[in-house]
Amino acid sequence: MDALAYLAALEAPAWLLPETTDGPIIPNAAAEDMFPGFTPATAAEVIGAVNRRLAITCWTLPLQLNDRRRSILVAQCGHENRAGIALRAAGHVMFDWDMTSGRLDWFAHATKAMGYDTTQFPGTVQNWLGRIHPEDRPRIAAAVLSPVPPDLETWEEAYRFLRADGTAAHVIDRGFLLRDEAGQARRMIGTMIDVSAVHEAEARFQLATSASTDVLFIHDLVEDKIWWSDALFRQYGHADVPGVEKTDWWLSRVHPEDAPRLRERFEAARTGADDHWTEEYRFSRADGSYVWVVDRARFLRDADGRALRSVGSMVDMTALREGQERFRLAAEASQDVIYSWEPETGRTWRSESYSRTFGLDPFAPASGPGSWRAAIHPDDLPRILHLRDTAITRGDDRWEYAYRVIRGDGSVAHVIDRALAQRRPDGRLHRLIGSIVDVTRLREEGERLRAVLRLASDVVYEIDLRAGTVLYSEGAVAIFGAEWEGEQPSPGIWTQSLHPEDAPQVLRQFRTFIAGRREDWRAEYRLRRSDCSYAHVRDRALALRDDEGEAFRIVGAIEDITDEVELAAKLQQAQRLEALGKLTGGVAHDFNNLLSVILANAELLADTAEDAETQAPAAQVVQAAERGAELVRSLLAFARRQPLAPRALASASVLTELRCMLTRTLPAYIRLSVVTPDDLWPVEADPTQLQTALLNLAVNAGDAMPDGGDLVIEAENCVVDSSYAAANPDARTGEFLRLSITDSGTGMLPDVAARAFDPFFTTKPVGRGSGLGLSMVHGFVSQSGGHVTLYSEAGQGTTVRLYLPRSRQGSEAHVGSLADPAEAIPMGAGQHVVVAEDDPALRPHVARLVESLGYRVTAVADGAAALEAIRAAGDVSLLFTDVVMPGEMNGLVLAERVLADFPGLKILFTSGYSENAILRRGSLVSGARLLSKPYRRRDLGLRLHEALHGDAAPRP
């Protein structure tokens, strides 16, 4: 056989033994002894080839020579040491298998390579098979023990061989078959190559490529073949089918818009001198969708620079590009300026909002004309540069500045600049990434808000629940004192200022609000002022909560509603008095009708009594009825429904007569002082009721000073404006005479003063007061178009002020006495009087009284009947009608219709109370005649005479 073919079959590294100067390493004469079974010519050919080419490899030397052959070899060439060194250096194990006897000889260092010694590694095929991994042993045993094919020259198998320590070595056995002259395989000479390191490297490479999402490739540019890692099939869904290794397949998956560019640049890189190539393009998945990828490759070239292959990776850049696109869109949409600056290179990038917000060039350099540094306000630039340099030197990772910027149009913007520093491993600054926020509008709004808060009367506050601090607006100082100024370390000043009666409930509600889920909270409570008085406040708060619903900040406002609460209390008091007045007036009206019957009949009995025994009881009935009538008048005064006859009065005359009356009435230990300026306006009031009211107030004041004191009555002109009227529900705007009655007596507690005008409320002992005095005053003044105020403090005294409207008419010089002189009862002369009275019990009684006074009477039950009777009779001189009657035609309507037909007819009204149209604002129209119920026979006679013989009654 060809010796070179034998050597080639071994495929061993060319570890060569140099030829010595003494001649060939192995003499030809030893060939037959070294290679028994070879023909002499063949053995000589092998030795000759080795000697000629110096290609004696570590595994081609004959092994396990018998003692004679070895001694001959050693003796002749002395090469044993050199061959052993070469074999050990190659790291291979050489074997010689005698296929006839089954003897398997190993080179001496073979056992050491696997961790065995000679005694542990006997040279038989069975022992060798016993050390093969159990999973590989059946396959190798079948290959070795099966008949050798006649045309087989070399044998090769890969398997795992067990080392002495039990670990498995991955090996490859390659053997050359030596045959006898009959062609039978007699011997195999070969090597066991330990490829464990290569196998482990391949395993690591396979693991790395299988775990990576990047596609690795090796492109054989000569053969036009591409090896792809498994990521190509996993990540992009392509199948590992024939053709996938071709360049055309790869280019066919490139987006049509990118393919020409990619082909051109790849070809330019392949034929160029640069070993590195990078390109981004769109690559198709198996489903037809495209992803953005970047290829990075290195070309391997021959000595002439021709590219033989490229090795590289394909990386999916879709997520990165989408992120870049999102960042670009976000930066474009944002009003903030996003920037990046590398101080080492001066490279700067700014978002488009740089131009939109500030009117500056986003591509301007970091320094110089048009730069950001040049745009910083000159007054702020030194400070900003100092702060920045200090932060860089100190190694700060983040910083924030506030400064001013000059826009492109020359205007000034206030900005906040926040930056993040990226540093190299040695701490040097590599890049600044940050944002610039234009806070000009926010700053202006903040200034406006601060101005509003300074002017606002409310207290605005902010509670930082995490920091535990509270910030109050300037309004808190004005209302509650200097200790409320600025930021407080805790809400303690607020909790300490709560009214003791309100604190438990308010604090409980506030804590529940913070711990709960509600966004807002409202409460009304009392809060102590700096002067230790308490203000009624309305507190409204809003909670800012995080994603878990936990409140981290409270913003609220405290409004002083003291005036509102007091006004509401006054309004409630007025409404209560109004309701009581309606009830009282209704009762008094019906009671007046009853008293009219009682009083009239008692008078008739008294007048017709023949003896004193009969007249006395009748007189007592008359007195009792008059006292009842007086009580009814008091009730009507409180209810503001008593008939009044107001006229213009000289205020000074009223007070002068009052002084005379009080001098005789008040005890000597009461010091009276009446102040009457010269320019007092005349007042519009009923003189009798006015003196009664003033006398009542003066007597009450005297009762409040049992140990003596000062009583001051003063009058002054007063103009009530809209602001005062808004704060006092009973008040009206206009010009008034203000009468003030002030005593230095015991005064009243707040709860007593609040009920002072209630009917039947009195602090006097039982039997000394009816409780109607102040309520009558209140009713009279209100009915007269004015109002009453009361101010009192316990131990300090009381002041009651009456506001009565100024009269625009001429005033009388004085006020008449409270009692008219006795007059004879004038009698009629047969004049015809129509009596209209709806009360069936009272109607016949009134008719008898009128008849007893010398008049002819027609009595009817309603207005329609009265009008019909007047029209039918034709000689009626006077209509005597009740004001309040059922149906559509009350007394006023009846009078209008009668006067329309009979202008000269006289009219006299009567009423138990006057909630009717003839009384304007509760006052009788000037010139109209009214007889109040109950009335005596004498009063009726006088009013009938006045009506008939005076001027004709004006039309209402």
SULFEN-V380018 format. One line per field, one symbol per residue. phi: phi as a letter, one per 20 degrees, with the letter a starting at -180 (. if undefined). burial: + if it has 16 or more other ideal C-beta (glycine too) atoms within 10 Angstrom, else -. A space follows every 50 residues. Layout:
# SULFEN-V380018
phi = ???
burial = ???
This chain:
# SULFEN-V380018
phi = .fffffffffldfeedeffefepffdfffeffffcfnefgffffffffff ffdldfefdeffdlffgffffffffeclegffffffffffmdddccdefe enfcddfgeffffdnddffecfecffffffdeggfeggfffffeefgegf eedccbbdaddeffenfddecceccdeddefenefdbcdacddedgffff ffffffffffefeeeebcdeffelccedfffgeffdmfeedgofeeffff ffeeggfeggffffffffffeedfedbcbdaddeffenfdcecceccced defenffebccabddfdgffffffffffffffffffeebccdffdmfccc fffgffedmdffefffbngnefffefggfeggffffffffffffnfecbb ccbdceffenfddeccddcceddfgenffebdcacddfdgffffffffff ffffefefdeccdeffemdcddffffffedoffefmedfaffffffeffg feggfffffffffffedfecbcbcbdcfefemfddecddccceecefene fdbccbbddfdgffffffffffffffffffffffffffffffffffffff fffffffefecffeffffffffffffffffffffffffflcffdcfbfcf gffgffffgffffeefffeeeecddcffdfffddaffffffffffffffg fffecfdnrddddccbfbdeefffffecgeecfqdceddddccdefmcfg ffffdfeffmebdefgndaendgffffffffffendbccccbcgndoccd ddddffeeefdefbdfffcfffcfffdecnfededdbefffegfffffff ffendeccdcebfffffffffffncfebddcffecfnfdeffffffffff ecgefeccecafbcebffeelndffgnfdcdeefceffffffffffffde ffffff
burial = --+--++-++-+--+-+------+++---++++++-++---++++++-++ +---+++++++++++---+--++---+-+--++--++--+-++++++++- ---++++--++-++------+-+-+--+--++----+--+---+------ ---++---++++------+++++++++++-----++++++++++----+- -----------+-++++-+-+----+-++-+++-++-+------+----+ --++---+---+---+--++------+---++++-----++++++-+-+- ------+-++-++++++---+---------+----++++-+------+-+ +-++--++-+-+-+-+-----+--++-------+---+--++------+- +-++++------+++++-+-+-------+-++-+++++-+---------- --+--+-++++-+-+----+-++++++-+++--+---+--+-++--++-- -+---+---+--++------+-+-++++-----++++++-+-+------- +--+-+++++-+--+----+--++--+--++--++--++-++++++++++ ++++++-----------++-++--+--++--+++++++++++++-+++++ +++++-++---+---+---+-+-+-+---+++++++++++++++++++-+ +++++---+-++++++-+-+-------+-++----+++++++++++++-- --+--++++--+------+--+++++++++++++++++-+-+----++++ +++++++---+---+---------++-+--+++++++++--++-+++-++ -++-+++++++++++++-++-----++++++++++---+++++++-+++- -+--++++++++++++-++--+++---++++++++++--++++++-++-- --+--+
